[in-house]
Amino acid sequence: MQLTLITVVNVLILSSMYILVALGFALLFSIMGILNFAHGAIYMVSGYICYQLAVEWGLNQWVSLLLSVIIIGAFGVFLEKYCFRPFFGNLKRTIIVCIAIIIILETTVNVTVGTLVRSLPAFVPGILMAGMISVSAEKLVTFIIGGSLLATMIWFIKNTKIGQQIQAVSQNMEGAALQGISAHRISALACALACGLAAVAGCLMGAIFNLSPFMGGHMLLKALELVILGGIGSIGGIFFAGVLIGTLDATLPLFIGGAASEAIGLGVIIIFLLFRPQGFFGREAG
């Protein structure tokens, strides 16, 4: 019973964090047509910023998380205006820019912090007990925050004026511009939201797992898996894909250790796409 509960909690945590990161990745792709391969590096940097604020400077950990999200969100606006907008519609140059951003961010962390693995202190230390069952308070709070943010994002996109503008721009940028919607403003907002969501995930996961300069590569791979499996151009499909991949990543290591569980999980996804190349929703990935 204890193992089952821990597994369920891990499934919920991984699924919510994967979806947070992939949702931002998909927002940029839907609105600007950008495959932001630097998204994983941004996720990584946010964890280190929170570590610097909370551990090195001694700020309150929740304040550090909030400041990290604000800093990374502002960085997202900078990226949209000076790195993505000038090369809009040019896939090759955008990819080169993303690779350059990855190198700059990872090198900066290596030079300033070093390659030693670090870990954020728990945001909510302690264990919650219910009879013979116990669960980490940190993991439970992480899921609650992740789930709340996901629900808020769904509500925001579907029910607010700005959310409807985001949908309009993602469906037809030229048509949205003819209706008086500023595509550049919406793109900047989407980039800020995307980076902010990645920052939340980076800070929370940094407290559960370890921080390393190259941790972003794993999360970028998960974001790509979710976007492709959910269906290219489908934000809704990301939620179904996130639950599936989160379940695989949380349960397979119980039976198969090491990199084998990761390989089997990826193999399951590939087999699924062979029979349904469009993913859960959306058009075909090819």
N, C-alpha and C positions, 0 to 999 in steps of 0.2 A: 504493500500500500504506500509506504514511504517513497519507494523508488518510482512508483507510478505518478505520485504527486509531483516529485521533483522533475520528472520527465515532462509532464504537462506544463509546469511552470517554465521550463527551458524552451519548450515549443512556443509558448506565448511570447516570451521575451525575444527569441530569435526572430520569430515571424514579425513582430511589431517593429523591431529595429531594422530588419531588412526592408520592410515596406516603407518606413520613414525615408531611408536613403534612396530607394528605388523610385519613390513617388516624386522626389525632387528631380531625379535624373530624367524621369518620364515627362515632367512638366517642361523642362528645357527642350526636350526632343519634340514634344507636341507643338510648342509655341514657336520655337526658333529653328527647329530641325537640326539641333546641335547634339551630337553624341559627346557629352562632356566627360572625357576619360580622366579628367583631373578631379572628378567628384570624390573618388576614394581618398585622394591626397588631402582634399579639403576636410573630409571626415576625420582623417588622422590628425591634421593640424589643430582642429578644434579641441581634441582631447588634450593635446600638449598645452594649448593656451589655458584651458581650465586647470591643468596641473600647475602651470606657472603661477596663476592667480591664487589658487587655493593653498598649494603646498609651499611654494617659494616665497610668495608675498603675504601669506597668512590671511587672505580674505575668506569670508564665509563661503562655504562650498556652493550653496545655492545661488549666491550673488555671483560667484565665479562662473557658474553655468550660464546664468542670464547674460553676463558680460561677454562670454565666449560666443553666444548665439548672436548678440548684437554686432560684435566685431566681425564675425564670419558673414553675417547678413550684409553688412556694409561692404565687405570684400566682394560679395557676390554682385553688388551694384557696380563696383569698379570693374569686375571681370566683364560684365555685360557691355559696358560702355566702351572700354578700351581694348578688350581682347576678343570679344565675340562679335560685336556690332560691325566693326570695320571689315570683317571677313564673312559677313552673312551671305549664305548661299554658296560659299566655297568650302566644300567638305574637306579637301586636302589641307588647305591652309588652317582650317579650324582644328584639325587633328594635330597638326604640327604645333599650334599654339598650346593645345592641351598637354602635349608631351613636354613642352617647355615649362609649363606651369608645374607639372609633376616634378620635374627635375629641380626646379627652383625651390619648391616647398620641401621636398625630401632632403635636399642638400642643406637648406637653411636649418632644418631640425637636427641633422647630423652634426653640423658645425657648432650650433649653439647649445644643444642639449647632449649630444653624443648618441651612441648606438645602444647604450645600456637600456634594458627593459625597465620600465617604470609602471607604477600603478596608482591610480587615484584612490584616496580613501573612500570608504563607503558613504554614500549620501545619507543612507538610513541604516546605521549599524544595528546588529542584533538579529535574533531568530524569533519568529512568531510560532507559538506552540498551540496546538489544538489536540488535546489528548496525547496520543502517541505520535502524532504527525507534527513535523516541524518544517518550516520553510523560511528561507532567507528573506528578511524584510526588504533588503536592497533589491532583490529580484522582483518581488511583488510590486514595489513602488515603481521600478523601471517599466514593468508592463502597464501599470496604471497610467503613467505619464505618456508612454508610447501610444496606448489605446485612445487616451483622451485627445492627443494631438491628431491622430488619424481621423477620429470622429469630427473634430473641429475643422480639419481641412476639407472633409467631405461636405460638411454643412456650409463652409465658406464658399467653396466653388459652386455649389448648387443653388444657394439661396441669397447671395449678396450680389450687388451690382457689379463690384469688381470681379467677383467670381464668374459672373456671366460674361463679362468682357474678356476674361481669360479664355473661356470656352470659345467665344467668337473669334478671337485671334488665332487660337489653335486650329479652328476649322477652316477659316479663310482670312488670312491677314489683310489682303487687299480689300475684301468686302467689309471687314471690320473698320479699316481706315476710312472707307467711304461713309461709314456711319458716324464718323467723328471720334473714333477710339484711337488713342495714341498707342501704336504698336510698340514704340520704343519704351514708353512708360510701363506698359504691361510686361514687356520682356525683362525690364530691370526689376520689376516687382517679382516676377517668377524666378529670376536668378537669385534674388535675395531670399525668397521663401525656400528655394531648393537648397541653398547653402545653409540656411538656418535649420532646416530639418536634419541635414547631415551633421550639423554641429551638435544638436541635441543627442543624436544617436552616438556620436563620437565621445561625448562627455559621459553619457550613461554607461556605454560599453567599456570605457576606460576604467570605470570603477568596478566592473564585474570581471573583466579580463585585464590583460596587460597592455601597456602602450608601447609601440615600437614604430620607428620611422617608416616601416614598410607594411604596416597593418592595413593601409588603405587599399592595397591590391586585392586582398581577399574580399573586402566589402564591395569594391567595384565589380568583381566577378559576380557576386550575388545580385547586385543591382541589374547587371546585364541579363542574368538568368531570369530574373523576375520580369523584366520588360519584354524579353523574347517569349518566355513561356506564357505570360499573361496575354500577349498579342500586341504586335507593333502598333502603336497609336492608341492603345486602350489602357486608360488609367484604372478602370474598374477591375480589369483582369489581373492587375498587380496584386490585389488583395488575395485572390484565390491562389495565385502563384506563391505569394509570400507564406501562406499557411502550409502549402505543400512542401516548399523547400525548407521552411523552419522545422516542420515535422521530421523530414528526412535527416536534417543536420542534428536534431536533438535525439533521435532514436537509433540511427545506424551505429554511432559510436558505442552503444551499449552491447552490440553484437560483433562489430568489426572495428578494430582499432586502427589508429594512424591514418595515413593518406588513403587507405583502401576505402574507407567509408565515404570520403569526399569523392573518390572516383566513381563509386557505385551510384551515389546520388546524382552525379552529373550524367552517368550513363542512363539512369531512369528518365531524366529530362530529355536526353537526345532521342531515346526510343519513343517517348510521347510525341515529340515534334515530328518524327518520321511518319506517324499516323495522322497527326493533326498539326501541320506546319504553321497554321495561323495562330496557334496557341489557344488559350481558353476563349479569347475574344479577339477581334481585330483581323487584320489582313495577314497574308502569309509573310513570314520573316524574309524570305528570299525575294 
